[in-house]
Amino acid sequence: MKLWIKSACAAFVLCVIYSLVPFQADCQSISREVFRLHILANSDSEEDQALKLKVRDRILQYSAGLFESVQSIDEAQAAAAAHLGDFERIAADELRRCGSNHTVRAELADMYFSTRKYDGFTLPAGCYSAIRLTIGEGRGHNWWCVMFPSLCVTRESSDQKARDAFSDSEYKVVSGGGQEYKFFVVEMFERLFG
């Protein structure tokens, strides 16, 4: 009887691992194909969080056309690098316009993100390329979105952009529900070995 229970447990573990291998591969592929925007607030004060959102609005307004026509992560990174000074200048201008004397720093970074849900999509944990804007000390809660594929727009157009940018299996990962345990396992794997 004990041998039967051990065999059943082993079979269950193998089935779970077998189902996670392609899912993990899609998650890693997604993190290599997505370019994100990450804005860190100076602090968690109500005023600093409101400033972060004002900066966000200006940056999204500026970048609306910038990432619309890019076709790859490489093009997105190149566009961000070419306009890095503009991102910083626009953010600083918005801070001054709001009466803030905080500094702002724009940089390109490869950074770890935990599993995040955004406007109907779930992005798996992993290391993503991003443009990061740090306001002041950068110790407050952050705001982020996806610049490529351009998902920082309305749901209708972002869904089509996601379908165009990802393979069928990757699209199922980012748009499908009911996979929370898989995201949890992948995130634990990334934290342990990533």
C-alpha positions as CSV (number, residue, x, y, z in Angstrom):
1,M,0.0,0.0,0.0
2,K,2.8,2.4,0.9
3,L,4.5,1.8,-2.5
4,W,1.2,2.6,-4.3
5,I,0.9,5.9,-2.4
6,K,4.5,6.8,-3.1
7,S,4.0,6.0,-6.8
8,A,0.9,8.1,-7.0
9,C,2.6,11.0,-5.3
10,A,5.6,10.7,-7.6
11,A,3.3,10.6,-10.6
12,F,1.4,13.7,-9.4
13,V,4.7,15.6,-8.9
14,L,5.9,14.6,-12.4
15,C,2.6,15.7,-13.9
16,V,2.9,19.1,-12.2
17,I,6.5,19.6,-13.4
18,Y,5.6,18.4,-16.9
19,S,2.8,21.1,-17.1
20,L,5.1,23.8,-15.8
21,V,8.1,23.3,-18.1
22,P,6.4,24.9,-21.2
23,F,4.7,27.5,-19.1
24,Q,8.1,28.5,-17.6
25,A,9.7,28.7,-21.0
26,D,6.9,31.0,-22.2
27,C,7.3,33.2,-19.1
28,Q,11.0,33.6,-19.8
29,S,10.4,34.4,-23.4
30,I,7.8,37.0,-22.5
31,S,10.3,38.8,-20.2
32,R,12.7,39.0,-23.1
33,E,10.1,40.5,-25.5
34,V,8.5,43.2,-23.2
35,F,9.8,46.7,-22.5
36,R,8.4,48.4,-19.4
37,L,8.0,51.9,-18.0
38,H,8.7,52.1,-14.2
39,I,8.2,55.2,-12.2
40,L,9.3,55.4,-8.6
41,A,7.8,58.1,-6.3
42,N,9.9,60.0,-3.9
43,S,7.9,58.6,-0.9
44,D,4.6,57.2,0.0
45,S,3.2,60.5,1.1
46,E,-0.1,61.5,-0.5
47,E,1.6,64.5,-2.2
48,D,4.5,62.4,-3.6
49,Q,2.2,59.7,-4.9
50,A,0.0,62.4,-6.6
51,L,3.2,63.8,-8.2
52,K,4.2,60.4,-9.5
53,L,0.8,60.1,-11.3
54,K,1.2,63.6,-12.8
55,V,4.6,62.6,-14.1
56,R,3.1,59.3,-15.4
57,D,0.4,61.2,-17.4
58,R,2.9,63.5,-19.0
59,I,5.3,60.7,-19.9
60,L,2.5,58.6,-21.4
61,Q,1.3,61.6,-23.4
62,Y,4.8,62.2,-24.7
63,S,5.5,58.6,-25.5
64,A,2.1,57.8,-27.1
65,G,3.5,57.9,-30.6
66,L,7.1,57.0,-29.7
67,F,6.4,53.3,-29.1
68,E,3.4,52.8,-31.4
69,S,5.4,52.0,-34.5
70,V,8.2,49.9,-33.0
71,Q,8.2,46.2,-34.0
72,S,10.6,44.6,-31.6
73,I,12.1,44.9,-28.1
74,D,15.4,46.1,-29.7
75,E,13.6,49.0,-31.5
76,A,11.8,49.9,-28.2
77,Q,15.1,50.0,-26.3
78,A,16.7,52.1,-29.1
79,A,13.8,54.5,-29.1
80,A,13.9,54.9,-25.3
81,A,17.7,55.3,-25.4
82,A,17.4,58.0,-28.1
83,H,14.8,59.9,-26.0
84,L,16.1,59.3,-22.5
85,G,17.0,63.0,-22.0
86,D,13.5,63.9,-23.2
87,F,11.9,61.6,-20.6
88,E,14.0,63.1,-17.9
89,R,13.3,66.7,-19.1
90,I,9.5,66.2,-19.4
91,A,9.3,64.6,-15.9
92,A,11.4,67.4,-14.4
93,D,9.2,70.0,-16.1
94,E,6.1,68.4,-14.7
95,L,7.5,68.3,-11.2
96,R,8.4,72.1,-11.5
97,R,5.0,72.8,-12.9
98,C,3.5,71.2,-9.8
99,G,5.7,73.2,-7.5
100,S,8.0,70.3,-6.5
101,N,11.8,70.7,-6.1
102,H,12.4,67.0,-6.4
103,T,15.0,65.8,-8.9
104,V,14.2,63.1,-11.4
105,R,16.6,60.6,-13.0
106,A,15.8,58.6,-16.2
107,E,17.7,55.5,-17.0
108,L,17.5,52.2,-18.9
109,A,17.6,49.2,-16.7
110,D,17.2,45.5,-16.6
111,M,15.2,44.9,-13.5
112,Y,13.3,42.1,-11.7
113,F,9.5,42.4,-11.5
114,S,7.3,40.0,-9.6
115,T,4.2,38.7,-11.2
116,R,2.0,41.7,-11.9
117,K,-1.6,42.1,-13.3
118,Y,-2.3,45.1,-15.5
119,D,-5.5,45.9,-17.3
120,G,-6.5,42.4,-18.1
121,F,-3.0,41.0,-18.6
122,T,-0.7,39.1,-16.2
123,L,3.0,39.5,-16.7
124,P,5.1,36.7,-15.2
125,A,7.9,37.3,-12.8
126,G,11.3,37.9,-14.4
127,C,14.0,40.3,-15.4
128,Y,12.6,42.9,-17.8
129,S,14.2,45.7,-19.8
130,A,12.7,49.1,-18.7
131,I,13.0,52.8,-18.7
132,R,13.0,53.8,-15.0
133,L,12.2,57.3,-13.8
134,T,13.2,57.8,-10.2
135,I,11.7,60.9,-8.5
136,G,13.7,62.3,-5.6
137,E,14.7,59.5,-3.2
138,G,12.7,56.9,-5.1
139,R,11.5,55.3,-1.9
140,G,7.8,55.4,-2.6
141,H,5.4,52.9,-4.3
142,N,6.0,52.6,-8.0
143,W,3.8,52.7,-11.0
144,W,4.5,50.6,-14.1
145,C,3.1,49.7,-17.5
146,V,4.2,48.0,-20.7
147,M,5.6,50.3,-23.4
148,F,6.3,47.5,-25.9
149,P,4.1,46.0,-27.0
150,S,2.2,49.2,-26.4
151,L,-0.2,48.1,-23.7
152,C,-0.3,51.5,-21.9
153,V,-3.4,52.4,-24.0
154,T,-7.1,51.4,-24.1
155,R,-8.0,47.7,-23.6
156,E,-9.3,47.2,-27.2
157,S,-6.1,48.2,-29.0
158,S,-3.8,46.7,-26.3
159,D,-5.4,43.3,-26.7
160,Q,-4.7,43.3,-30.5
161,K,-1.1,44.5,-29.8
162,A,-0.6,41.7,-27.4
163,R,-1.9,39.1,-29.9
164,D,0.4,40.6,-32.6
165,A,3.5,40.7,-30.3
166,F,3.3,37.3,-28.6
167,S,3.1,33.8,-29.8
168,D,-0.1,31.9,-29.2
169,S,1.2,30.1,-26.1
170,E,2.7,33.4,-24.7
171,Y,-0.6,35.2,-25.3
172,K,-2.4,32.5,-23.4
173,V,0.0,33.1,-20.5
174,V,-0.5,36.9,-20.3
175,S,-4.2,36.9,-21.0
176,G,-5.4,33.7,-19.5
177,G,-6.8,33.4,-16.0
178,G,-6.8,30.4,-13.6
179,Q,-3.1,30.0,-13.7
180,E,-2.2,31.6,-10.4
181,Y,-0.5,28.5,-9.0
182,K,1.7,28.3,-12.1
183,F,2.7,32.0,-11.7
184,F,3.4,31.4,-8.1
185,V,5.6,28.4,-8.8
186,V,7.4,30.3,-11.6
187,E,7.9,33.3,-9.3
188,M,9.4,31.1,-6.6
189,F,11.7,29.5,-9.1
190,E,12.8,32.9,-10.4
191,R,13.5,34.1,-6.8
192,L,15.5,31.0,-6.0
193,F,17.5,30.6,-9.2
194,G,17.0,33.8,-11.3
